Amino acid sequence: MEWKLFADLAEVAGDDRVDVTVSADATVGDALEALLDERPALRERVLADDGTLYDHVNLLRNGADATLDDAVDGGDELALFPPVSGG
């Protein structure tokens, strides 16, 4: 399955797309852990010290808000992006 990373998260990961492999009964949390194993520099940018996803990091599964407990399918597209700001 593919992760899409945006803004500084893509910069930290060194790419804006990262493929990961997870088991058939995986959750979004399992896929996130696979991403962080593949790109460990992302860990401190997306997870708090207690292992929870920072509130300011947006997590999507197939374009819709997702939680770490949501089930995933092999063809899913997951995305992480920081808060959007600008002017």
Gaussian input, Z-matrix of N, CA and C with variables (Angstrom, degrees):
# hf/3-21g

backbone

0 1
 N
 C     1     B1
 C     2     B2     1     A1
 N     3     B3     2     A2     1     D1
 C     4     B4     3     A3     2     D2
 C     5     B5     4     A4     3     D3
 N     6     B6     5     A5     4     D4
 C     7     B7     6     A6     5     D5
 C     8     B8     7     A7     6     D6
 N     9     B9     8     A8     7     D7
 C    10    B10     9     A9     8     D8
 C    11    B11    10    A10     9     D9
 N    12    B12    11    A11    10    D10
 C    13    B13    12    A12    11    D11
 C    14    B14    13    A13    12    D12
 N    15    B15    14    A14    13    D13
 C    16    B16    15    A15    14    D14
 C    17    B17    16    A16    15    D15
 N    18    B18    17    A17    16    D16
 C    19    B19    18    A18    17    D17
 C    20    B20    19    A19    18    D18
 N    21    B21    20    A20    19    D19
 C    22    B22    21    A21    20    D20
 C    23    B23    22    A22    21    D21
 N    24    B24    23    A23    22    D22
 C    25    B25    24    A24    23    D23
 C    26    B26    25    A25    24    D24
 N    27    B27    26    A26    25    D25
 C    28    B28    27    A27    26    D26
 C    29    B29    28    A28    27    D27
 N    30    B30    29    A29    28    D28
 C    31    B31    30    A30    29    D29
 C    32    B32    31    A31    30    D30
 N    33    B33    32    A32    31    D31
 C    34    B34    33    A33    32    D32
 C    35    B35    34    A34    33    D33
 N    36    B36    35    A35    34    D34
 C    37    B37    36    A36    35    D35
 C    38    B38    37    A37    36    D36
 N    39    B39    38    A38    37    D37
 C    40    B40    39    A39    38    D38
 C    41    B41    40    A40    39    D39
 N    42    B42    41    A41    40    D40
 C    43    B43    42    A42    41    D41
 C    44    B44    43    A43    42    D42
 N    45    B45    44    A44    43    D43
 C    46    B46    45    A45    44    D44
 C    47    B47    46    A46    45    D45
 N    48    B48    47    A47    46    D46
 C    49    B49    48    A48    47    D47
 C    50    B50    49    A49    48    D48
 N    51    B51    50    A50    49    D49
 C    52    B52    51    A51    50    D50
 C    53    B53    52    A52    51    D51
 N    54    B54    53    A53    52    D52
 C    55    B55    54    A54    53    D53
 C    56    B56    55    A55    54    D54
 N    57    B57    56    A56    55    D55
 C    58    B58    57    A57    56    D56
 C    59    B59    58    A58    57    D57
 N    60    B60    59    A59    58    D58
 C    61    B61    60    A60    59    D59
 C    62    B62    61    A61    60    D60
 N    63    B63    62    A62    61    D61
 C    64    B64    63    A63    62    D62
 C    65    B65    64    A64    63    D63
 N    66    B66    65    A65    64    D64
 C    67    B67    66    A66    65    D65
 C    68    B68    67    A67    66    D66
 N    69    B69    68    A68    67    D67
 C    70    B70    69    A69    68    D68
 C    71    B71    70    A70    69    D69
 N    72    B72    71    A71    70    D70
 C    73    B73    72    A72    71    D71
 C    74    B74    73    A73    72    D72
 N    75    B75    74    A74    73    D73
 C    76    B76    75    A75    74    D74
 C    77    B77    76    A76    75    D75
 N    78    B78    77    A77    76    D76
 C    79    B79    78    A78    77    D77
 C    80    B80    79    A79    78    D78
 N    81    B81    80    A80    79    D79
 C    82    B82    81    A81    80    D80
 C    83    B83    82    A82    81    D81
 N    84    B84    83    A83    82    D82
 C    85    B85    84    A84    83    D83
 C    86    B86    85    A85    84    D84
 N    87    B87    86    A86    85    D85
 C    88    B88    87    A87    86    D86
 C    89    B89    88    A88    87    D87
 N    90    B90    89    A89    88    D88
 C    91    B91    90    A90    89    D89
 C    92    B92    91    A91    90    D90
 N    93    B93    92    A92    91    D91
 C    94    B94    93    A93    92    D92
 C    95    B95    94    A94    93    D93
 N    96    B96    95    A95    94    D94
 C    97    B97    96    A96    95    D95
 C    98    B98    97    A97    96    D96
 N    99    B99    98    A98    97    D97
 C   100   B100    99    A99    98    D98
 C   101   B101   100   A100    99    D99
 N   102   B102   101   A101   100   D100
 C   103   B103   102   A102   101   D101
 C   104   B104   103   A103   102   D102
 N   105   B105   104   A104   103   D103
 C   106   B106   105   A105   104   D104
 C   107   B107   106   A106   105   D105
 N   108   B108   107   A107   106   D106
 C   109   B109   108   A108   107   D107
 C   110   B110   109   A109   108   D108
 N   111   B111   110   A110   109   D109
 C   112   B112   111   A111   110   D110
 C   113   B113   112   A112   111   D111
 N   114   B114   113   A113   112   D112
 C   115   B115   114   A114   113   D113
 C   116   B116   115   A115   114   D114
 N   117   B117   116   A116   115   D115
 C   118   B118   117   A117   116   D116
 C   119   B119   118   A118   117   D117
 N   120   B120   119   A119   118   D118
 C   121   B121   120   A120   119   D119
 C   122   B122   121   A121   120   D120
 N   123   B123   122   A122   121   D121
 C   124   B124   123   A123   122   D122
 C   125   B125   124   A124   123   D123
 N   126   B126   125   A125   124   D124
 C   127   B127   126   A126   125   D125
 C   128   B128   127   A127   126   D126
 N   129   B129   128   A128   127   D127
 C   130   B130   129   A129   128   D128
 C   131   B131   130   A130   129   D129
 N   132   B132   131   A131   130   D130
 C   133   B133   132   A132   131   D131
 C   134   B134   133   A133   132   D132
 N   135   B135   134   A134   133   D133
 C   136   B136   135   A135   134   D134
 C   137   B137   136   A136   135   D135
 N   138   B138   137   A137   136   D136
 C   139   B139   138   A138   137   D137
 C   140   B140   139   A139   138   D138
 N   141   B141   140   A140   139   D139
 C   142   B142   141   A141   140   D140
 C   143   B143   142   A142   141   D141
 N   144   B144   143   A143   142   D142
 C   145   B145   144   A144   143   D143
 C   146   B146   145   A145   144   D144
 N   147   B147   146   A146   145   D145
 C   148   B148   147   A147   146   D146
 C   149   B149   148   A148   147   D147
 N   150   B150   149   A149   148   D148
 C   151   B151   150   A150   149   D149
 C   152   B152   151   A151   150   D150
 N   153   B153   152   A152   151   D151
 C   154   B154   153   A153   152   D152
 C   155   B155   154   A154   153   D153
 N   156   B156   155   A155   154   D154
 C   157   B157   156   A156   155   D155
 C   158   B158   157   A157   156   D156
 N   159   B159   158   A158   157   D157
 C   160   B160   159   A159   158   D158
 C   161   B161   160   A160   159   D159
 N   162   B162   161   A161   160   D160
 C   163   B163   162   A162   161   D161
 C   164   B164   163   A163   162   D162
 N   165   B165   164   A164   163   D163
 C   166   B166   165   A165   164   D164
 C   167   B167   166   A166   165   D165
 N   168   B168   167   A167   166   D166
 C   169   B169   168   A168   167   D167
 C   170   B170   169   A169   168   D168
 N   171   B171   170   A170   169   D169
 C   172   B172   171   A171   170   D170
 C   173   B173   172   A172   171   D171
 N   174   B174   173   A173   172   D172
 C   175   B175   174   A174   173   D173
 C   176   B176   175   A175   174   D174
 N   177   B177   176   A176   175   D175
 C   178   B178   177   A177   176   D176
 C   179   B179   178   A178   177   D177
 N   180   B180   179   A179   178   D178
 C   181   B181   180   A180   179   D179
 C   182   B182   181   A181   180   D180
 N   183   B183   182   A182   181   D181
 C   184   B184   183   A183   182   D182
 C   185   B185   184   A184   183   D183
 N   186   B186   185   A185   184   D184
 C   187   B187   186   A186   185   D185
 C   188   B188   187   A187   186   D186
 N   189   B189   188   A188   187   D187
 C   190   B190   189   A189   188   D188
 C   191   B191   190   A190   189   D189
 N   192   B192   191   A191   190   D190
 C   193   B193   192   A192   191   D191
 C   194   B194   193   A193   192   D192
 N   195   B195   194   A194   193   D193
 C   196   B196   195   A195   194   D194
 C   197   B197   196   A196   195   D195
 N   198   B198   197   A197   196   D196
 C   199   B199   198   A198   197   D197
 C   200   B200   199   A199   198   D198
 N   201   B201   200   A200   199   D199
 C   202   B202   201   A201   200   D200
 C   203   B203   202   A202   201   D201
 N   204   B204   203   A203   202   D202
 C   205   B205   204   A204   203   D203
 C   206   B206   205   A205   204   D204
 N   207   B207   206   A206   205   D205
 C   208   B208   207   A207   206   D206
 C   209   B209   208   A208   207   D207
 N   210   B210   209   A209   208   D208
 C   211   B211   210   A210   209   D209
 C   212   B212   211   A211   210   D210
 N   213   B213   212   A212   211   D211
 C   214   B214   213   A213   212   D212
 C   215   B215   214   A214   213   D213
 N   216   B216   215   A215   214   D214
 C   217   B217   216   A216   215   D215
 C   218   B218   217   A217   216   D216
 N   219   B219   218   A218   217   D217
 C   220   B220   219   A219   218   D218
 C   221   B221   220   A220   219   D219
 N   222   B222   221   A221   220   D220
 C   223   B223   222   A222   221   D221
 C   224   B224   223   A223   222   D222
 N   225   B225   224   A224   223   D223
 C   226   B226   225   A225   224   D224
 C   227   B227   226   A226   225   D225
 N   228   B228   227   A227   226   D226
 C   229   B229   228   A228   227   D227
 C   230   B230   229   A229   228   D228
 N   231   B231   230   A230   229   D229
 C   232   B232   231   A231   230   D230
 C   233   B233   232   A232   231   D231
 N   234   B234   233   A233   232   D232
 C   235   B235   234   A234   233   D233
 C   236   B236   235   A235   234   D234
 N   237   B237   236   A236   235   D235
 C   238   B238   237   A237   236   D236
 C   239   B239   238   A238   237   D237
 N   240   B240   239   A239   238   D238
 C   241   B241   240   A240   239   D239
 C   242   B242   241   A241   240   D240
 N   243   B243   242   A242   241   D241
 C   244   B244   243   A243   242   D242
 C   245   B245   244   A244   243   D243
 N   246   B246   245   A245   244   D244
 C   247   B247   246   A246   245   D245
 C   248   B248   247   A247   246   D246
 N   249   B249   248   A248   247   D247
 C   250   B250   249   A249   248   D248
 C   251   B251   250   A250   249   D249
 N   252   B252   251   A251   250   D250
 C   253   B253   252   A252   251   D251
 C   254   B254   253   A253   252   D252
 N   255   B255   254   A254   253   D253
 C   256   B256   255   A255   254   D254
 C   257   B257   256   A256   255   D255
 N   258   B258   257   A257   256   D256
 C   259   B259   258   A258   257   D257
 C   260   B260   259   A259   258   D258

   B1=1.4291
   B2=1.5063
   B3=1.2949
   B4=1.4511
   B5=1.5202
   B6=1.3209
   B7=1.4481
   B8=1.5166
   B9=1.3079
   B10=1.4573
   B11=1.5228
   B12=1.3170
   B13=1.4545
   B14=1.5142
   B15=1.3094
   B16=1.4523
   B17=1.5174
   B18=1.3285
   B19=1.4676
   B20=1.5255
   B21=1.3300
   B22=1.4651
   B23=1.5234
   B24=1.3276
   B25=1.4641
   B26=1.5245
   B27=1.3153
   B28=1.4702
   B29=1.5257
   B30=1.3188
   B31=1.4596
   B32=1.5198
   B33=1.3150
   B34=1.4614
   B35=1.5327
   B36=1.3313
   B37=1.4648
   B38=1.5196
   B39=1.3222
   B40=1.4504
   B41=1.5149
   B42=1.3237
   B43=1.4675
   B44=1.5184
   B45=1.3279
   B46=1.4620
   B47=1.5281
   B48=1.3242
   B49=1.4676
   B50=1.5206
   B51=1.3364
   B52=1.4601
   B53=1.5243
   B54=1.3302
   B55=1.4633
   B56=1.5187
   B57=1.3342
   B58=1.4622
   B59=1.5252
   B60=1.3087
   B61=1.4562
   B62=1.5206
   B63=1.3320
   B64=1.4616
   B65=1.5223
   B66=1.3077
   B67=1.4597
   B68=1.5283
   B69=1.3081
   B70=1.4644
   B71=1.5235
   B72=1.3168
   B73=1.4711
   B74=1.5258
   B75=1.3184
   B76=1.4619
   B77=1.5199
   B78=1.3242
   B79=1.4578
   B80=1.5292
   B81=1.3108
   B82=1.4603
   B83=1.5293
   B84=1.3266
   B85=1.4616
   B86=1.5216
   B87=1.3313
   B88=1.4646
   B89=1.5293
   B90=1.3187
   B91=1.4631
   B92=1.5200
   B93=1.3368
   B94=1.4576
   B95=1.5224
   B96=1.3060
   B97=1.4669
   B98=1.5293
   B99=1.3301
   B100=1.4675
   B101=1.5287
   B102=1.3293
   B103=1.4696
   B104=1.5187
   B105=1.3376
   B106=1.4557
   B107=1.5219
   B108=1.3249
   B109=1.4673
   B110=1.5208
   B111=1.3205
   B112=1.4714
   B113=1.5376
   B114=1.3191
   B115=1.4758
   B116=1.5315
   B117=1.3367
   B118=1.4663
   B119=1.5272
   B120=1.3100
   B121=1.4677
   B122=1.5272
   B123=1.3215
   B124=1.4691
   B125=1.5275
   B126=1.3223
   B127=1.4751
   B128=1.5306
   B129=1.3151
   B130=1.4708
   B131=1.5198
   B132=1.3207
   B133=1.4753
   B134=1.5285
   B135=1.3456
   B136=1.4633
   B137=1.5242
   B138=1.3431
   B139=1.4611
   B140=1.5187
   B141=1.3216
   B142=1.4578
   B143=1.5313
   B144=1.3158
   B145=1.4651
   B146=1.5234
   B147=1.3344
   B148=1.4658
   B149=1.5300
   B150=1.3344
   B151=1.4651
   B152=1.5143
   B153=1.3239
   B154=1.4605
   B155=1.5278
   B156=1.3129
   B157=1.4576
   B158=1.5279
   B159=1.3244
   B160=1.4581
   B161=1.5245
   B162=1.3337
   B163=1.4636
   B164=1.5218
   B165=1.3186
   B166=1.4646
   B167=1.5252
   B168=1.3309
   B169=1.4677
   B170=1.5280
   B171=1.3171
   B172=1.4571
   B173=1.5203
   B174=1.3280
   B175=1.4512
   B176=1.5221
   B177=1.3241
   B178=1.4596
   B179=1.5231
   B180=1.3118
   B181=1.4605
   B182=1.5196
   B183=1.3068
   B184=1.4656
   B185=1.5270
   B186=1.3218
   B187=1.4518
   B188=1.5193
   B189=1.3369
   B190=1.4635
   B191=1.5248
   B192=1.3418
   B193=1.4616
   B194=1.5216
   B195=1.3185
   B196=1.4575
   B197=1.5186
   B198=1.3195
   B199=1.4600
   B200=1.5255
   B201=1.3023
   B202=1.4568
   B203=1.5192
   B204=1.3369
   B205=1.4584
   B206=1.5251
   B207=1.3255
   B208=1.4677
   B209=1.5200
   B210=1.3294
   B211=1.4650
   B212=1.5268
   B213=1.3234
   B214=1.4609
   B215=1.5210
   B216=1.3267
   B217=1.4569
   B218=1.5174
   B219=1.3173
   B220=1.4529
   B221=1.5124
   B222=1.3249
   B223=1.4546
   B224=1.5124
   B225=1.3221
   B226=1.4630
   B227=1.5205
   B228=1.3171
   B229=1.4562
   B230=1.5218
   B231=1.3072
   B232=1.4518
   B233=1.5175
   B234=1.3130
   B235=1.4701
   B236=1.5134
   B237=1.3162
   B238=1.4635
   B239=1.5129
   B240=1.3268
   B241=1.4470
   B242=1.5123
   B243=1.3263
   B244=1.4555
   B245=1.5156
   B246=1.3238
   B247=1.4615
   B248=1.5095
   B249=1.2985
   B250=1.4461
   B251=1.5151
   B252=1.3112
   B253=1.4524
   B254=1.5078
   B255=1.2409
   B256=1.4578
   B257=1.5137
   B258=1.2544
   B259=1.4502
   B260=1.5093
   A1=108.22
   A2=115.58
   A3=120.30
   A4=111.83
   A5=114.66
   A6=122.55
   A7=108.53
   A8=116.81
   A9=122.25
   A10=106.49
   A11=115.11
   A12=121.58
   A13=109.26
   A14=116.64
   A15=121.53
   A16=111.40
   A17=114.67
   A18=124.91
   A19=110.89
   A20=116.52
   A21=119.04
   A22=113.14
   A23=118.35
   A24=119.79
   A25=110.53
   A26=116.95
   A27=120.92
   A28=110.20
   A29=116.44
   A30=120.13
   A31=111.01
   A32=117.31
   A33=121.75
   A34=110.48
   A35=116.72
   A36=121.11
   A37=112.69
   A38=116.71
   A39=120.24
   A40=113.76
   A41=117.12
   A42=122.26
   A43=107.82
   A44=116.34
   A45=118.85
   A46=112.57
   A47=116.98
   A48=122.06
   A49=108.92
   A50=114.87
   A51=120.46
   A52=107.71
   A53=116.20
   A54=121.26
   A55=109.62
   A56=116.00
   A57=121.53
   A58=108.53
   A59=115.25
   A60=121.84
   A61=108.40
   A62=115.67
   A63=121.38
   A64=108.83
   A65=116.84
   A66=121.77
   A67=111.17
   A68=116.09
   A69=122.32
   A70=112.65
   A71=118.53
   A72=121.89
   A73=112.06
   A74=116.95
   A75=122.40
   A76=112.79
   A77=114.03
   A78=122.71
   A79=108.75
   A80=115.30
   A81=119.95
   A82=109.47
   A83=116.99
   A84=120.63
   A85=112.30
   A86=116.80
   A87=120.61
   A88=110.25
   A89=116.22
   A90=120.38
   A91=110.77
   A92=117.06
   A93=120.15
   A94=110.00
   A95=116.98
   A96=120.12
   A97=110.74
   A98=117.40
   A99=121.18
   A100=110.48
   A101=116.70
   A102=120.68
   A103=110.38
   A104=117.07
   A105=120.93
   A106=111.53
   A107=117.66
   A108=120.57
   A109=110.17
   A110=115.87
   A111=122.03
   A112=111.41
   A113=116.36
   A114=122.15
   A115=108.93
   A116=118.11
   A117=121.87
   A118=115.43
   A119=117.94
   A120=119.60
   A121=112.00
   A122=117.10
   A123=120.73
   A124=112.95
   A125=116.43
   A126=120.29
   A127=112.04
   A128=117.69
   A129=119.64
   A130=112.62
   A131=118.12
   A132=121.72
   A133=112.29
   A134=118.03
   A135=118.95
   A136=113.90
   A137=117.87
   A138=120.00
   A139=111.60
   A140=115.47
   A141=122.12
   A142=109.06
   A143=116.94
   A144=121.64
   A145=112.66
   A146=117.18
   A147=120.43
   A148=112.84
   A149=117.37
   A150=121.17
   A151=114.99
   A152=117.42
   A153=120.04
   A154=110.03
   A155=115.06
   A156=120.86
   A157=108.63
   A158=116.60
   A159=119.46
   A160=110.10
   A161=116.42
   A162=121.63
   A163=112.22
   A164=117.09
   A165=119.92
   A166=113.49
   A167=118.21
   A168=121.44
   A169=108.47
   A170=115.68
   A171=121.23
   A172=109.80
   A173=116.21
   A174=123.57
   A175=108.82
   A176=116.06
   A177=121.19
   A178=110.85
   A179=115.95
   A180=123.71
   A181=106.52
   A182=116.47
   A183=122.16
   A184=112.10
   A185=115.26
   A186=121.41
   A187=115.95
   A188=117.81
   A189=120.93
   A190=109.17
   A191=116.29
   A192=120.31
   A193=110.06
   A194=115.97
   A195=121.21
   A196=109.72
   A197=115.34
   A198=122.14
   A199=107.91
   A200=116.07
   A201=120.32
   A202=112.52
   A203=117.74
   A204=121.55
   A205=113.73
   A206=118.28
   A207=121.06
   A208=110.63
   A209=116.30
   A210=121.57
   A211=109.11
   A212=115.79
   A213=121.14
   A214=110.07
   A215=114.95
   A216=123.23
   A217=107.67
   A218=117.06
   A219=122.24
   A220=114.96
   A221=118.30
   A222=121.35
   A223=114.74
   A224=117.26
   A225=120.54
   A226=111.68
   A227=114.18
   A228=121.38
   A229=106.95
   A230=115.45
   A231=121.78
   A232=108.26
   A233=116.24
   A234=119.61
   A235=110.31
   A236=114.67
   A237=123.01
   A238=108.29
   A239=115.78
   A240=118.10
   A241=110.86
   A242=115.25
   A243=120.30
   A244=110.46
   A245=117.42
   A246=118.66
   A247=111.21
   A248=115.12
   A249=120.92
   A250=108.65
   A251=115.83
   A252=120.06
   A253=107.39
   A254=115.83
   A255=118.47
   A256=110.69
   A257=111.50
   A258=114.76
   A259=109.52
   D1=158.19
   D2=-173.17
   D3=-112.24
   D4=135.67
   D5=169.86
   D6=-100.08
   D7=135.37
   D8=170.59
   D9=-108.19
   D10=131.97
   D11=-178.24
   D12=-119.41
   D13=141.21
   D14=-174.41
   D15=-121.93
   D16=155.24
   D17=174.43
   D18=53.48
   D19=-133.08
   D20=-174.81
   D21=-67.36
   D22=-20.52
   D23=176.71
   D24=-65.51
   D25=-38.65
   D26=176.07
   D27=-65.56
   D28=-39.07
   D29=178.99
   D30=-64.18
   D31=-44.91
   D32=179.85
   D33=-63.75
   D34=-39.86
   D35=-178.98
   D36=-75.66
   D37=-20.49
   D38=-178.19
   D39=84.63
   D40=7.37
   D41=179.33
   D42=-167.85
   D43=155.90
   D44=178.43
   D45=-96.31
   D46=-3.80
   D47=176.73
   D48=-138.10
   D49=131.50
   D50=-179.94
   D51=-136.26
   D52=125.31
   D53=175.55
   D54=-89.19
   D55=137.00
   D56=176.12
   D57=-131.75
   D58=157.85
   D59=177.24
   D60=-116.32
   D61=131.16
   D62=177.48
   D63=-134.12
   D64=165.19
   D65=-179.70
   D66=-69.68
   D67=166.05
   D68=-176.71
   D69=-63.36
   D70=-27.99
   D71=-178.33
   D72=-103.33
   D73=27.63
   D74=-174.69
   D75=-74.15
   D76=158.92
   D77=174.11
   D78=-110.42
   D79=171.35
   D80=173.99
   D81=-58.07
   D82=-38.04
   D83=177.85
   D84=-61.03
   D85=-39.89
   D86=176.79
   D87=-64.34
   D88=-41.84
   D89=179.10
   D90=-66.52
   D91=-36.57
   D92=176.45
   D93=-64.90
   D94=-42.69
   D95=178.53
   D96=-61.70
   D97=-39.46
   D98=176.75
   D99=-63.35
   D100=-40.17
   D101=176.97
   D102=-62.64
   D103=-45.73
   D104=-177.22
   D105=-69.55
   D106=-28.88
   D107=173.44
   D108=-67.90
   D109=-38.09
   D110=-179.67
   D111=-73.94
   D112=-37.38
   D113=-177.47
   D114=-130.68
   D115=75.42
   D116=-173.07
   D117=-60.63
   D118=-23.23
   D119=179.30
   D120=-63.78
   D121=-20.89
   D122=179.24
   D123=-73.30
   D124=-24.85
   D125=-171.83
   D126=-51.71
   D127=-51.57
   D128=-176.75
   D129=-69.87
   D130=-17.28
   D131=179.16
   D132=-85.23
   D133=-23.98
   D134=-174.45
   D135=-116.28
   D136=-20.83
   D137=-177.51
   D138=-115.40
   D139=136.88
   D140=173.41
   D141=-74.02
   D142=170.57
   D143=-179.46
   D144=-58.47
   D145=-28.72
   D146=-179.65
   D147=-85.89
   D148=5.32
   D149=176.85
   D150=87.05
   D151=1.62
   D152=177.95
   D153=-89.03
   D154=154.92
   D155=177.89
   D156=-68.95
   D157=132.31
   D158=175.82
   D159=-56.52
   D160=142.38
   D161=179.44
   D162=-60.46
   D163=-31.02
   D164=-176.03
   D165=-82.75
   D166=-4.42
   D167=177.65
   D168=-94.57
   D169=126.13
   D170=179.74
   D171=-91.30
   D172=134.83
   D173=-177.11
   D174=-123.59
   D175=123.67
   D176=-178.61
   D177=-124.79
   D178=147.28
   D179=171.42
   D180=-124.79
   D181=116.54
   D182=-178.68
   D183=52.91
   D184=40.05
   D185=174.48
   D186=83.92
   D187=1.33
   D188=-179.89
   D189=-119.75
   D190=151.47
   D191=177.12
   D192=-52.17
   D193=141.92
   D194=-178.17
   D195=-134.28
   D196=161.29
   D197=172.25
   D198=-117.40
   D199=164.22
   D200=-179.86
   D201=-66.02
   D202=-20.51
   D203=-179.21
   D204=-87.56
   D205=-8.55
   D206=-179.75
   D207=-65.05
   D208=140.59
   D209=175.67
   D210=-72.83
   D211=152.16
   D212=177.12
   D213=-124.84
   D214=153.83
   D215=172.84
   D216=-113.18
   D217=156.59
   D218=-176.32
   D219=-54.77
   D220=-30.74
   D221=-177.99
   D222=-90.24
   D223=3.42
   D224=-178.36
   D225=-66.95
   D226=150.61
   D227=172.00
   D228=-112.07
   D229=122.91
   D230=179.75
   D231=-108.23
   D232=149.30
   D233=-177.43
   D234=-141.62
   D235=143.67
   D236=173.80
   D237=-127.23
   D238=133.66
   D239=173.34
   D240=-150.16
   D241=146.85
   D242=179.68
   D243=-74.89
   D244=172.29
   D245=177.63
   D246=-60.22
   D247=145.86
   D248=-179.71
   D249=-91.27
   D250=130.43
   D251=175.31
   D252=-137.82
   D253=164.54
   D254=179.61
   D255=165.68
   D256=-169.47
   D257=-178.53
   D258=-171.97

